Amino acid sequence: MHVDAVVIGAGIVGASCTFFLAQEGLKVALVERGGIASGTSGSGEGNILVSDKEPGAELALAQQGCLVWKRLASILPDDFEFEEKGGVVVAETDEHLHALTRRTSALGGAGVTAHMLTSSELRELEPHLAHDLAGAAYFPQDAQVQPMLACAALVKHARQHGALLLDYTEVIAVERDKQGAICGMLTSKGPITTPRLINAAGPWSSQISALVGLDLPIQPRKGHVVVTEPLPRLVLHKVFEASYSETVNTSDTIPQVASVVEGTKSGTILLGSSRQLVGFDSTIEVPVVQAIVRRAVRYFPILAHAHALRTYVGFRPFAPDHLPVIGEEPDVPGYYINTGHEGAGIGLGPISGKLLSQLILGQALDMDLAPFLPTRFQKGGVRS
């Protein structure tokens, strides 16, 4: 089989890469060792956020990402539960409130729509929140999708444009020509010749890079999510505590827990979130689950008697500088990387896929990729 490009990984990033390349007429093979969204994308909450970012490169990417999601929701016929519900960031103490006020102002200066809420405004937006909070801010641009449905919709559309889905297919080896450029790969379903290979394997991206002789400093970052039984609509927005962004920016093996509470169209409520660097240990840790539940009930006391339907663990692709890795490896022509989005992969996946497609096709880029290029790790001596 010969194709113009192979994409490894059928999560939101790989599905987006396949979607945009197929739209431009390239013959693309999407290779996935499991099913669509069977990895990280199927284990997340479907967040499309600007509220948890800091002014800078990732925020700019997220702002562009919101625009791409709106466009996808308008052109794709499939219902993947895209909802611009907005986000409410709550501060438990006066100290947290002062920090949240400064941060909201800084984000506003960077073009994010946001404002601090009065007590009455907060009650109106989230009537079931605890009444003893110091304050909160509102971010109307935050949105949500059902990630498995979104991945399926992108892959479906890409296949209608000629893309091939090779699910339940293992990547065994990557082939390079005498000049070191990508020329093909061997899979469990046979060989594929191609001049382009796109690594969108999420937490498993470093294993794919090893097949081409490169080190890629991506680690799996474990997270727990608790799902309640279906309930009346008690949580109207994505609600998370102000310290959430601090846990995102840590690099700790000790579990970091900050409350995230979010309703879904099915009536279940998703409770998160935890973060820890412990490899691919998928053990559900009862103390972490208990901490998540305690924090959720702290903010929504009405959930105290709700029943948990299930708890699951997922792994986010963690980069040491907390930025995605998007671009071509100059040491291996034809080898492209699109990974490291950590917990923001759903929000950033489509814009990352669009940008990489533009790069591959030599088109004008929607934004500068310099902060995200894989070459930024060379000074750290990560090349093998």
ABEGO torsion letter per residue (X at the ends): XBBABBBBEABAAAAAAAAAAAAAGBBBBBBBABBBGABAAAABAGBBBAAABBBEAAAAAAAAAAAAAAAAAAABABBAGBBBAEBBBBBABAAAAAAAAAAAAAAAAAGBBBBBBBAAAAAAABAABBAABAEBBBBAABBBBBAAAAAAAAAAAAAAAGBBBBBGBBBABBBBBAAGBBAEBBBAAEBBBBABBBBAAEAAAAAAAAAAGBBBBBBBBBBBBBBBBBBBBABABBBBBAAAAAAAABBBABBBBBBBBBBBAAGBBBBOBBBBBAEABABBBAAAAAAAAAAAAAABAAAAABBBABBBBBBBBBBAAGBBBBEBBAABBGBBBBBGAEAAAAAAAAAAAAAAAAAAAGBBBABBAAAABAAAAAAAGABX
